[in-house]
């Protein structure tokens, strides 16, 4: 789980981030961390504070600790998710002279953002929600994966700043945001079983849009400055209709590649079986690539 506060009045930001981290203990019992950085043009005022709760999956050593700081640039990253093509990106970074010391995907993502900026987002194959602090410009980049698999919620503190977190309850735990209900969000929940993006059941908390990135900063007058949000991914246009056999082969290859890429882990893997055909197919494909994979069924 990730969380943080961007504000021109930083006195409450570190305690608020600690409260958000405690509210997300269940998301990451293995490790936690906090980092504060100067934000905007004044070195003695505005601040960005990042918090993290870790569930260790790749690189179980302290080298995977977050928030992760790039020692060469001072950039900082908090990241929830997994980058499936991190080995390819790692090789590309090393070919350009970038040094990496860990075996996980977090350092690869951090140094990809340090090297290529927001353009790195288009290179990612994965699920993620992230906050990236760029030390050279004292800005923060928020981004969420193309389909919004990983959650990211934000709440603006008027023109003074912004709070973000992986969960609505964490933002409420910050103590900086009102818990006033949003009738539209409640109606959406009752109609569909879950609030529909960008709504939540709270008026001041919204879901960050998927497939989108946005730079944030504090200006010289201490106000939150939001650059226009940018879509870095859109659904591809459909091509000409192909024969059924070709379409089936394409789908089979895509599903096989997707399952295989999801099996990269430094901890044991399992498949949760729902009783339907989808999870059975996933388990069957996974068993081709990983011997003795565990399966579980849960009933209520």
KEKE-3310 file (N, C-alpha, C; in steps of 0.2 Angstrom, whole numbers, plus 5000, padded with zeros to 4 digits):
npx = (5004:5002:5005:5003:5007:5005:5009:5008:5009:5018:5018:5008:5009:5018:5014:5001:5004:5010:4998:4990:4998:4997:4984:4984:4990:4987:4989:5002:5012:5026:5036:5039:5040:5045:5047:5052:5052:5058:5046:5042:5047:5053:5064:5062:5048:5036:5031:5033:5028:5030:5023:5024:5018:5024:5022:5031:5036:5044:5062:5066:5074:5082:5085:5074:5067:5055:5049:5059:5074:5083:5100:5109:5101:5092:5079:5063:5053:5037:5027:5015:5011:5016:5028:5029:5037:5050:5063:5067:5067:5076:5088:5088:5091:5103:5111:5111:5120:5115:5116:5111:5106:5098:5087:5074:5058:5055:5067:5070:5059:5060:5072:5070:5060:5068:5077:5069:5058:5041:5038:5042:5031:5024:5031:5029:5024:5012:5004:5000:5001:5007:5018:5030:5044:5052:5067:5075:5066:5057:5044:5030:5024:5010:5003:4993:4989:4985:4972:4967:4969:4977:4973:4970:4968:4963:4963:4959:4966:4959:4967:4979:4985:4987:4981:4985:4982:4981:4969:4953:4950:4962:4965:4955:4959:4970:4966:4965:4955:4938:4924:4912:4898:4895:4881:4879:4889:4885:4873:4878:4885:4874:4868:4876:4885:4897:4906:4906:4920:4925:4920:4918:4911:4913:4912:4924:4934:4941:4943:4959:4961:4962:4976:4982:4993:4999:5007:5012:5014:5020:5017:5025:5018:5013:5003:4994:4999:4993:4997:4991:4982:4988:4984:4992:4989:4977:4963:4967:4963:4951:4956:4955:4942:4947:4950:4941:4949:4962:4960:4957:4969:4977:4971:4974:4988:4990:4984:4992:5005:5002:4998:5010:5019:5014:5019:5031:5040:5047:5042:5030:5018:5000:4984:4968:4953:4938:4928:4923:4926:4936:4946:4950:4956:4967:4974:4977:4986:4996:5001:5009:5020:5025:5030:5020:5010:5000:4983:4967:4951:4938:4924:4908)
npy = (4994:5011:5029:5046:5064:5079:5096:5113:5117:5109:5104:5095:5084:5073:5066:5063:5055:5044:5040:5035:5025:5016:5013:5004:4993:4979:4978:4977:4969:4966:4976:4993:5011:5028:5044:5061:5075:5090:5101:5111:5128:5133:5129:5128:5126:5120:5102:5085:5070:5053:5037:5020:5003:4986:4971:4958:4952:4951:4951:4949:4955:4968:4977:4979:4989:5002:5019:5021:5027:5035:5035:5043:5053:5058:5056:5049:5035:5027:5013:5002:4986:4976:4974:4966:4965:4968:4963:4964:4978:4981:4976:4985:4997:4995:4993:5006:5011:5013:5009:4995:4988:4979:4965:4966:4973:4986:4995:4995:5001:5014:5019:5019:5029:5039:5040:5041:5049:5052:5046:5033:5026:5021:5010:5000:4984:4979:4980:4993:5006:5022:5034:5046:5055:5069:5075:5085:5094:5096:5090:5080:5064:5056:5040:5027:5011:5004:4998:5000:4991:4991:5000:5018:5032:5049:5065:5082:5096:5108:5122:5120:5108:5090:5073:5056:5039:5020:5016:5021:5021:5024:5037:5044:5041:5049:5061:5073:5075:5077:5066:5067:5061:5056:5058:5054:5045:5035:5031:5025:5015:5007:5004:4997:4989:4993:5008:5018:5023:5040:5040:5039:5034:5045:5062:5071:5062:5054:5042:5040:5042:5028:5022:5034:5049:5061:5077:5085:5099:5112:5129:5145:5153:5145:5136:5122:5116:5109:5100:5097:5082:5067:5055:5039:5027:5019:5010:4999:5001:4991:4979:4973:4960:4944:4926:4914:4903:4909:4920:4913:4906:4917:4923:4912:4912:4924:4923:4913:4919:4929:4923:4916:4927:4932:4923:4926:4927:4928:4921:4908:4903:4902:4897:4903:4895:4897:4889:4891:4891:4900:4902:4888:4886:4895:4889:4877:4882:4888:4877:4871:4879:4880:4869:4859:4868:4876:4875:4883:4883:4893:4893:4901)
npz = (5000:4996:5001:5004:5007:4999:5002:5006:5019:5029:5043:5048:5040:5040:5053:5048:5037:5044:5051:5040:5035:5046:5045:5034:5037:5035:5022:5020:5029:5030:5030:5032:5027:5027:5019:5017:5007:4999:4991:4977:4975:4987:4999:5013:5016:5008:5006:5001:5007:5008:5011:5015:5014:5015:5006:5003:4988:4976:4977:4992:5001:5011:5000:4993:4999:5002:5004:4990:4986:4973:4973:4965:4959:4968:4967:4971:4975:4978:4976:4971:4966:4951:4939:4925:4914:4919:4918:4905:4904:4913:4907:4896:4903:4909:4897:4894:4903:4916:4933:4943:4958:4965:4964:4961:4954:4958:4959:4946:4940:4947:4942:4928:4927:4932:4922:4910:4912:4912:4901:4902:4907:4896:4892:4901:4906:4916:4932:4942:4954:4958:4965:4961:4965:4958:4960:4953:4948:4959:4959:4959:4952:4949:4945:4937:4932:4916:4915:4928:4938:4950:4965:4967:4976:4978:4987:4987:4996:4996:4989:4995:4995:4992:4996:4994:4992:4994:4998:5002:5016:5022:5018:5025:5037:5038:5044:5038:5029:5025:5030:5024:5016:4999:4989:4976:4975:4984:4979:4967:4972:4978:4966:4958:4966:4969:4970:4955:4946:4944:4957:4975:4990:4998:4997:4996:4991:4978:4964:4956:4939:4928:4917:4916:4920:4930:4934:4949:4959:4971:4970:4969:4978:4987:4983:4977:4962:4947:4934:4917:4916:4909:4897:4895:4890:4879:4874:4861:4844:4835:4823:4806:4803:4808:4803:4813:4818:4818:4827:4839:4841:4843:4855:4863:4864:4869:4882:4888:4888:4897:4909:4911:4913:4925:4934:4940:4954:4971:4981:4987:4975:4971:4965:4966:4965:4958:4954:4941:4923:4920:4930:4931:4918:4920:4930:4924:4914:4921:4928:4918:4918:4931:4943:4953:4958:4970:4974:4979:4986:4991:5002:5007)
capx = (5000:5006:5001:5007:5004:5009:5006:5012:5009:5020:5018:5004:5010:5022:5010:4995:5006:5010:4991:4988:5002:4995:4977:4985:4995:4985:4991:5009:5015:5033:5040:5036:5045:5043:5052:5050:5056:5055:5042:5041:5053:5055:5067:5060:5041:5032:5035:5030:5029:5028:5023:5023:5018:5027:5021:5037:5035:5050:5068:5064:5079:5081:5086:5067:5063:5052:5051:5065:5078:5089:5106:5112:5097:5088:5072:5060:5047:5032:5025:5011:5010:5021:5030:5030:5043:5055:5069:5068:5068:5083:5093:5089:5094:5110:5114:5113:5125:5112:5118:5106:5109:5093:5085:5067:5056:5055:5072:5070:5054:5062:5077:5067:5057:5073:5080:5065:5052:5034:5038:5043:5025:5022:5035:5028:5019:5011:4999:5003:4999:5014:5020:5037:5046:5058:5071:5077:5060:5053:5037:5027:5020:5005:5001:4989:4990:4980:4965:4965:4969:4979:4969:4974:4963:4966:4959:4963:4965:4958:4972:4985:4989:4983:4982:4984:4983:4979:4963:4949:4950:4968:4964:4951:4964:4975:4963:4965:4950:4931:4921:4905:4896:4893:4875:4880:4894:4881:4869:4882:4887:4868:4865:4881:4888:4903:4906:4909:4926:4929:4916:4918:4905:4914:4912:4930:4939:4940:4948:4963:4959:4967:4979:4983:4998:4999:5012:5009:5019:5017:5020:5029:5013:5011:4996:4994:4999:4992:4998:4985:4982:4989:4983:4998:4987:4970:4961:4969:4957:4950:4958:4950:4940:4951:4946:4940:4955:4967:4958:4957:4976:4980:4969:4977:4995:4990:4983:4997:5010:5000:4999:5018:5023:5012:5022:5038:5039:5051:5038:5026:5012:4994:4978:4962:4949:4931:4923:4921:4931:4942:4951:4953:4961:4973:4978:4980:4992:5001:5005:5014:5026:5027:5028:5017:5007:4995:4976:4963:4944:4935:4917:4905)
capy = (5000:5018:5034:5052:5070:5085:5101:5119:5117:5102:5102:5089:5079:5067:5062:5061:5049:5038:5037:5032:5019:5011:5010:5000:4987:4973:4977:4976:4967:4964:4981:5000:5016:5035:5048:5067:5078:5097:5102:5117:5132:5135:5124:5128:5126:5114:5096:5079:5065:5047:5032:5013:4996:4982:4964:4956:4947:4951:4953:4949:4958:4976:4981:4981:4993:5008:5023:5019:5034:5035:5039:5047:5059:5060:5054:5044:5031:5022:5009:4996:4982:4972:4976:4960:4965:4972:4961:4968:4985:4981:4975:4991:5002:4993:4994:5013:5013:5013:5004:4993:4984:4974:4960:4967:4977:4993:4999:4996:5006:5020:5021:5020:5035:5044:5040:5043:5052:5049:5042:5026:5023:5018:5005:4996:4979:4977:4983:4998:5013:5025:5041:5047:5062:5071:5080:5091:5099:5096:5089:5073:5061:5051:5036:5021:5006:5005:4996:5002:4985:4993:5006:5024:5037:5056:5070:5089:5099:5115:5124:5119:5102:5084:5067:5050:5032:5014:5014:5026:5022:5027:5044:5046:5040:5055:5066:5079:5075:5076:5060:5068:5056:5059:5055:5051:5039:5030:5028:5021:5008:5003:5002:4992:4985:4996:5015:5018:5028:5041:5041:5035:5036:5051:5068:5073:5057:5052:5038:5043:5039:5023:5024:5041:5051:5069:5080:5090:5103:5118:5135:5150:5156:5139:5133:5116:5117:5103:5100:5093:5074:5064:5047:5036:5021:5019:5003:4999:5001:4984:4978:4969:4954:4938:4920:4911:4899:4914:4923:4908:4905:4924:4923:4907:4914:4930:4921:4909:4923:4933:4918:4915:4933:4933:4918:4928:4928:4925:4918:4903:4905:4898:4899:4903:4892:4900:4884:4892:4889:4904:4900:4882:4887:4899:4884:4872:4885:4889:4871:4870:4883:4879:4862:4858:4874:4875:4878:4884:4885:4896:4893:4904)
capz = (5000:4996:5003:5005:5007:4996:5005:5007:5026:5031:5050:5049:5034:5043:5057:5044:5033:5048:5052:5034:5035:5051:5043:5029:5040:5032:5015:5020:5036:5030:5030:5030:5027:5026:5016:5016:5002:4998:4986:4975:4974:4993:5003:5020:5016:5005:5007:4999:5012:5005:5015:5011:5018:5010:5005:4999:4983:4972:4980:4998:5005:5012:4994:4990:5004:5000:4998:4987:4983:4968:4976:4960:4957:4974:4965:4976:4972:4981:4970:4973:4960:4949:4933:4922:4909:4922:4916:4899:4905:4917:4902:4892:4907:4910:4891:4893:4908:4922:4938:4947:4964:4968:4959:4960:4949:4961:4957:4938:4939:4949:4937:4922:4928:4933:4915:4904:4915:4912:4895:4904:4908:4890:4891:4906:4906:4923:4936:4946:4956:4960:4966:4959:4966:4954:4964:4949:4947:4965:4957:4960:4947:4951:4939:4938:4927:4910:4917:4935:4942:4957:4967:4969:4978:4980:4990:4986:5002:4994:4985:4999:4993:4990:4999:4990:4996:4990:5001:5005:5023:5024:5017:5030:5043:5039:5048:5034:5024:5028:5029:5022:5011:4992:4987:4970:4976:4988:4974:4962:4976:4978:4960:4955:4971:4970:4967:4949:4945:4949:4963:4980:4994:5001:4993:4995:4989:4971:4962:4951:4933:4925:4911:4916:4924:4931:4938:4954:4963:4975:4967:4974:4982:4991:4981:4973:4955:4944:4927:4914:4916:4902:4895:4892:4886:4877:4871:4854:4839:4832:4816:4802:4806:4806:4804:4819:4820:4819:4833:4844:4842:4846:4862:4867:4865:4874:4889:4890:4889:4902:4915:4912:4916:4932:4939:4942:4961:4975:4986:4984:4971:4971:4961:4969:4960:4959:4952:4934:4918:4919:4935:4929:4913:4923:4934:4919:4910:4926:4930:4913:4919:4938:4945:4960:4960:4975:4972:4984:4985:4997:5002:5012)
cpx = (5004:5001:5006:5003:5008:5006:5011:5013:5011:5020:5014:5005:5013:5017:5004:4998:5007:5003:4989:4992:4999:4988:4978:4990:4993:4987:4998:5012:5022:5038:5036:5042:5041:5048:5049:5055:5053:5052:5041:5048:5056:5058:5065:5052:5038:5035:5030:5032:5026:5028:5022:5022:5019:5024:5026:5035:5041:5056:5066:5068:5078:5082:5079:5063:5060:5050:5058:5068:5083:5095:5109:5108:5093:5081:5070:5054:5043:5028:5021:5009:5016:5022:5033:5036:5049:5062:5071:5070:5075:5088:5094:5092:5101:5114:5115:5117:5122:5114:5112:5109:5105:5091:5077:5065:5055:5061:5072:5065:5057:5067:5075:5063:5062:5076:5076:5059:5046:5034:5039:5037:5023:5026:5033:5022:5017:5005:5002:4999:5005:5014:5027:5039:5052:5061:5073:5072:5056:5046:5036:5023:5016:5003:4997:4989:4984:4973:4963:4965:4971:4975:4973:4968:4966:4961:4962:4961:4964:4964:4979:4988:4984:4986:4981:4985:4980:4972:4959:4950:4957:4968:4960:4955:4969:4973:4963:4959:4943:4928:4914:4904:4894:4886:4875:4884:4890:4876:4872:4884:4880:4866:4870:4885:4895:4903:4909:4914:4923:4926:4918:4912:4906:4915:4919:4936:4937:4945:4952:4962:4965:4970:4982:4989:4997:5004:5009:5015:5016:5021:5023:5024:5010:5004:4998:4994:4998:4992:4992:4987:4983:4988:4989:4996:4979:4969:4963:4962:4957:4953:4953:4948:4944:4947:4946:4946:4961:4966:4959:4965:4979:4978:4973:4985:4995:4989:4989:5003:5008:5001:5006:5021:5020:5015:5029:5037:5045:5048:5033:5020:5006:4989:4972:4956:4941:4926:4921:4927:4937:4948:4954:4958:4967:4977:4981:4986:4997:5005:5010:5020:5029:5025:5025:5013:5001:4988:4972:4956:4941:4927:4914:4898)
cpy = (5006:5023:5040:5058:5075:5091:5107:5121:5110:5100:5096:5083:5073:5063:5059:5055:5043:5035:5033:5025:5013:5009:5005:4994:4981:4972:4976:4975:4966:4970:4988:5005:5023:5039:5055:5071:5085:5097:5109:5122:5134:5129:5123:5128:5120:5108:5090:5073:5058:5041:5025:5007:4991:4974:4962:4951:4946:4954:4954:4953:4965:4980:4983:4986:4999:5012:5021:5026:5032:5039:5044:5054:5062:5059:5049:5041:5027:5019:5003:4992:4978:4974:4969:4960:4969:4970:4964:4975:4986:4981:4982:4997:5001:4994:5002:5016:5014:5008:5002:4988:4979:4970:4961:4972:4985:4997:5000:5001:5013:5023:5022:5027:5041:5045:5043:5047:5049:5045:5034:5022:5019:5011:4999:4990:4977:4980:4987:5004:5016:5032:5042:5054:5063:5076:5086:5096:5100:5095:5081:5070:5056:5047:5030:5017:5007:5003:4997:4996:4987:5000:5012:5030:5044:5060:5077:5092:5107:5116:5123:5113:5096:5078:5061:5044:5027:5013:5021:5027:5025:5034:5047:5046:5046:5060:5073:5080:5073:5069:5061:5064:5060:5055:5051:5044:5033:5027:5024:5014:5004:5000:4996:4988:4987:5003:5015:5024:5034:5042:5037:5037:5042:5057:5070:5069:5054:5047:5041:5039:5034:5025:5031:5043:5059:5071:5085:5093:5109:5124:5140:5153:5151:5136:5127:5118:5110:5104:5096:5085:5072:5056:5044:5029:5022:5012:5004:4998:4993:4984:4975:4962:4948:4932:4917:4907:4904:4918:4919:4907:4911:4924:4918:4909:4920:4928:4917:4914:4927:4929:4917:4921:4934:4928:4920:4930:4925:4922:4913:4906:4900:4901:4898:4901:4894:4894:4885:4890:4893:4902:4893:4882:4890:4894:4879:4875:4886:4883:4869:4873:4882:4873:4863:4864:4873:4878:4878:4885:4887:4896:4898:4901)
cpz = (5000:4999:5004:5005:5003:4999:5006:5015:5029:5038:5051:5045:5036:5048:5053:5040:5038:5050:5046:5034:5040:5049:5037:5031:5036:5025:5014:5026:5036:5031:5029:5030:5025:5024:5015:5012:5001:4991:4984:4976:4981:4997:5010:5021:5014:5006:5003:5004:5009:5011:5012:5016:5013:5011:5001:4994:4978:4976:4988:5003:5006:5005:4991:4994:5000:5006:4996:4984:4978:4971:4971:4959:4963:4972:4970:4973:4978:4976:4973:4966:4958:4941:4929:4917:4912:4920:4910:4900:4909:4912:4898:4896:4908:4903:4890:4899:4915:4927:4942:4952:4967:4962:4957:4955:4951:4958:4949:4937:4941:4944:4930:4922:4929:4926:4910:4906:4914:4905:4896:4905:4902:4889:4896:4904:4913:4926:4941:4948:4959:4961:4965:4960:4962:4957:4960:4948:4953:4963:4959:4954:4950:4944:4941:4932:4922:4912:4924:4939:4949:4959:4968:4970:4980:4983:4990:4993:5000:4989:4989:4998:4992:4995:4994:4994:4992:4993:5003:5013:5026:5023:5023:5037:5044:5043:5045:5030:5028:5026:5026:5016:5005:4990:4981:4970:4979:4983:4969:4966:4976:4972:4957:4959:4972:4967:4960:4948:4941:4956:4968:4985:4998:4996:4991:4992:4982:4969:4956:4945:4930:4919:4911:4921:4925:4936:4943:4957:4967:4972:4972:4979:4987:4989:4977:4966:4951:4937:4923:4914:4909:4902:4892:4889:4885:4874:4864:4850:4836:4825:4812:4805:4803:4807:4811:4822:4822:4826:4839:4846:4845:4853:4866:4869:4870:4881:4892:4892:4896:4909:4916:4916:4923:4937:4941:4949:4965:4981:4983:4981:4972:4967:4965:4964:4963:4958:4944:4930:4918:4924:4934:4923:4915:4926:4930:4916:4915:4928:4924:4914:4926:4940:4952:4962:4965:4972:4978:4982:4992:4997:5008:5014)
residu = (UNK:UNK:UNK:UNK:UNK:UNK:UNK:UNK:UNK:UNK:UNK:UNK:UNK:UNK:UNK:UNK:UNK:UNK:UNK:UNK:UNK:UNK:UNK:UNK:UNK:UNK:UNK:UNK:UNK:UNK:UNK:UNK:UNK:UNK:UNK:UNK:UNK:UNK:UNK:UNK:UNK:UNK:UNK:UNK:UNK:UNK:UNK:UNK:UNK:UNK:UNK:UNK:UNK:UNK:UNK:UNK:UNK:UNK:UNK:UNK:UNK:UNK:UNK:UNK:UNK:UNK:UNK:UNK:UNK:UNK:UNK:UNK:UNK:UNK:UNK:UNK:UNK:UNK:UNK:UNK:UNK:UNK:UNK:UNK:UNK:UNK:UNK:UNK:UNK:UNK:UNK:UNK:UNK:UNK:UNK:UNK:UNK:UNK:UNK:UNK:UNK:UNK:UNK:UNK:UNK:UNK:UNK:UNK:UNK:UNK:UNK:UNK:UNK:UNK:UNK:UNK:UNK:UNK:UNK:UNK:UNK:UNK:UNK:UNK:UNK:UNK:UNK:UNK:UNK:UNK:UNK:UNK:UNK:UNK:UNK:UNK:UNK:UNK:UNK:UNK:UNK:UNK:UNK:UNK:UNK:UNK:UNK:UNK:UNK:UNK:UNK:UNK:UNK:UNK:UNK:UNK:UNK:UNK:UNK:UNK:UNK:UNK:UNK:UNK:UNK:UNK:UNK:UNK:UNK:UNK:UNK:UNK:UNK:UNK:UNK:UNK:UNK:UNK:UNK:UNK:UNK:UNK:UNK:UNK:UNK:UNK:UNK:UNK:UNK:UNK:UNK:UNK:UNK:UNK:UNK:UNK:UNK:UNK:UNK:UNK:UNK:UNK:UNK:UNK:UNK:UNK:UNK:UNK:UNK:UNK:UNK:UNK:UNK:UNK:UNK:UNK:UNK:UNK:UNK:UNK:UNK:UNK:UNK:UNK:UNK:UNK:UNK:UNK:UNK:UNK:UNK:UNK:UNK:UNK:UNK:UNK:UNK:UNK:UNK:UNK:UNK:UNK:UNK:UNK:UNK:UNK:UNK:UNK:UNK:UNK:UNK:UNK:UNK:UNK:UNK:UNK:UNK:UNK:UNK:UNK:UNK:UNK:UNK:UNK:UNK:UNK:UNK:UNK:UNK:UNK:UNK:UNK:UNK:UNK:UNK:UNK:UNK:UNK:UNK:UNK:UNK:UNK:UNK:UNK:UNK:UNK:UNK:UNK:UNK:UNK:UNK:UNK:UNK:UNK:UNK:UNK:UNK:UNK:UNK:UNK)
# end
